[in-house]
């Protein structure tokens, strides 16, 4: 990620943060729409899960300027997700749902540059998480 991409991600997330509850609802609704089998990995009541999602995103986005500060937590999170049934092929689906959510939440502020920056951020972190949870061979696929 370039410094300008990091800035774009951080600035755009700051615009979504005030509507974090709505964004989390949009995200999970979209995720379960495009990947119904993953619904079974989550509790029936998603209230706490939604808060965790937005809290985690806030920490990660805030730490993009210094990835070393967020990588240990990302590694632990990836390993926990294995226990929940997450597989490497779920990461692109989650990424697509996240980008869709951000596009809806940002409206006209969702520019091609912002989309590219978020795609780079998600790709960097998801690749790292997959390699941490499943090994480098899975991350390369």
N, C-alpha and C positions, 0 to 999 in steps of 0.2 A: 504494500500500500504506500502511496505517496503521501507526503504531508498534506497536500491539498485535498486528497481523498479523505484523510482522517478528519480534516476540518469540516468537509461536507457532511460526513456521517454524524459528527458531533453536533453541528448546527441544525441538521434536519431532525435528529433525535430530540433536541431541545424543543422543537415545534410539536412533536408528538407527545412528549412527556405530560403536558397538561390534559391530554385526553387518553392517558394510559389505560384507564379502565375500559373505555370503549375499544381501544386498539387491541387489548388482550382478548376481548370478546370476539372481535373481528378475526383475529389470528386463529383462535381455536375453532371457531365456526368454519373458517376456510380450510384449516388443516383436516378437520373431520369430514368435510365435504369432499375433498380431493383424495383423502386416504382413510376411508372409514375403518379399516382394521386397526388403526392406531388408537382409536377411541378407547379400546379395552385397556390400554396402558395407563390410563388416567383415572383419577377418582371421579365419582358421579358428580360431586359438587366441585366445580373448578375455581371457586372463589380464591382459595389460597394459592392454587397453581398459577392463576393469572397474576397475582401479586408477585410471586416468585419469578415469573417470566420477565415482567417489566423491571423488577429490581435487578435481575441478572443482566438484562440488556443495558441498564443504566451503568452498572459497574464496568461491563465490558467496553461500552462506548467511551466511558470516561477514561479507561485505561489504554485506549488504542495508541496514544502517543508514546506509551512505554509498555509494550506488550509483555515484558517480563513480569510485570506486576499482576497480570491477569492469567497468564498461562498455567500456573499451578492450580488455580481454582477451576480453569477450563478442563484441565486434565482430570481432576477429581470428579467433576460433573460428568464428563464423558464416561468414566468408569462406572459411576452410579447408574447412568442410563442403560448400560449393558444389563444390569440387574432388573431393570424395568421392561426389558425386551427390545430395546432399541437396536437397530441393525444399521450398518453403513448406508444401506439404500434409503433409509429414512431421512438422512441428512439433506439430500437435495429437495425432498418434498417439504421438509420444514423450512428450508431456505426459500423455496418458491412461495410458501404461505406467508413468510415474513415479508418478503419483497412486495407481495400483493397488498398486505396490510399497510405497509408504509406508503405505497402508492395511493391507497384509498385515504389514509390519514393525512397525507401531505397535499393532496389535490394538485394544484398548479405548481406547487413547490417541488413536486416530483419531476425533476428534469432528467434528461439522459445522463448528465454528469453525476447527479445524485444516485441514480440507479446503478451506474457503473461503480461508484464508490462503495455502496452497500453490497454489491455483488462481490467486490474484492474483499471487503471486510468479512463477509460471511464465508467466502471461500477460504480465506486464510485461517479463520478460527475453526471451521468445520473440518478442514483438512488436518489440522493439528489434533482436534478432538478424536477424529477417526483413527489417526495413527497412534494416539495414546491408548485408546480403548481396544483396538483390534490389530495394531501393528502396521508397519509402513506399507506392506503389500496391499492391504485393504484401502489405505488412503490414496494409493496411486490409481485405483480402479475408477 
